[in-house]
Amino acid sequence: MSPTDPTSRLPIRMLHDRLLVSADGDGGERRSGGGIVIPATAAVGKRLSWAEVKAVGQHVRQVQVGDRVLFDPEDRSEVELQGAPYALLRERDVHAVAASRVDDGQTGLYL
């Protein structure tokens, strides 16, 4: 979905420093770099998640719609819009931003 495509717009306007994100993956099993399958029930330390930004509030400074952000999945609220699950975050809860426009090493607010 292109952020400029009017048919891709969600019926929501974010306020203040809030972000609406669509989380990547389903949190199920995953594979290590060596190809080993790691089940979803495996005990791991605090694991961060990636998500795509779908909407931003007017006071968000470092993140734009379409960016991928790294965040703690425990620090979020969930909402369903048009049958799809989304997460609500504050900009300060984002640990990093991965975007093609980020080329100067400035990858987020709180690294």
ABEGO torsion letter per residue (X at the ends): XBAABAAABBBBBBBEABBBBBBBEAGBBBBBAAGBBBBAABBBBBBBBBBBBABBBAABAABBBGBBBBBBAABBBBBBBGGBBBBBBBAAABABBBBAABAAGBAEABX
